[in-house]
């Protein structure tokens, strides 16, 4: 499928903050305010609409924003 698996571990029981940004054909994933950063490109007709984090976690707070397109008046 042209993709790759990127993985790394954290100590059991550690609270982790994850921020995922998706734009046209690029994604950036920031973990614990940049302690770990993963970025990449995807190709196709549409941006992905989901991310999978394994093993299943006990997410205590999930927030999602749909951002408005803005080219800064260019």
Residue, then its C-alpha position, 0 to 999 in steps of 0.5 A: x500500500x506504499x505506507x509504512x509503520x512507525x512505532x515507539x513505546x511509552x512507559x505503562x500508565x504514562x499520560x500522553x498528549x497527542x496532536x494530529x494535524x492533517x492538511x491536503x496531503x500532509x500529516x504531522x503528529x506531535x506527541x507530548x508537545x514535540x517530544x516525538x514528532x512524526x510527519x508524512x505525506x499521503x496520496x489519493x483523492x481524499x485526506x484520511x479521516x481516522x487514525x489508529x493508536x494501538x494498543x487501545x488506550x483509555x482516552x480520557x479527553x478527545x477534542x477535534x477541530x475542523x479547520x476552515x481553509x484560509x490562504x491568508x488573503x493571497 
